[in-house]
Amino acid sequence: MQLIDFELRGEYIALDALLKALGVAPSGGAAKLMVAEGRVQVDGRDELRKTCKIRALQVVSVAGVRVTVLAAPSGDALANSAAAGQTSV
């Protein structure tokens, strides 16, 4: 299993956007299909919400890949979130 650490650039990232950003899914549509088919787990549970908010310390597993989501470095989370297509609340 491939282990990846993903550093947030905001408070959260949508599940489908995370899968696309990591290259696990070739497109946003493919990412949504993977989630809809029940092939994605968040913190060990099947996740069917395509745009589920993934936050720091959550673990996403799909297709032989395990992603640990890390908190954004302090100070530049808001500045970088717009450029990365991530949303902060």
C-alpha positions, -999 to +999 in steps of 0.1 A: +000+000+000+013+034-009+014+059+020+010+096+012+010+126+035-012+155+022-007+190+036-039+211+036-037+247+025-070+256+042-093+243+068-105+214+046-106+199+011-135+182-006-130+144-009-134+144-047-109+173-050-084+154-028-086+123-050-080+144-081-052+165-066-033+133-056-037+118-091-056+088-076-085+098-100-077+112-134-105+137-133-131+151-109-158+130-126-138+098-121-132+108-084-170+113-079-176+079-095-151+062-072-168+076-042-203+068-055-193+032-061-182+029-024-144+024-032-133+052-008-130+050+030-125+079+054-112+070+088-119+033+081-155+038+071-170+037+036-177+073+024-205+080-002-206+118+001-186+130-029-178+164-015-173+153+021-150+178+039-117+162+047-099+179+075-065+175+092-057+142+108-083+123+088-071+092+068-085+085+033-080+050+017-087+041-019-072+017-045-041+007-026-034+043-014-036+055+021-035+093+026-030+110+059-042+146+058-020+171+077-028+205+090-018+236+070+014+253+081+005+283+103+004+317+086-001+308+050-033+287+050-056+314+037-031+329+013-026+295-005-061+281-003-075+301-033-046+291-055-050+254-047-088+254-052-094+247-015-120+264+006-117+276+041-146+284+064 
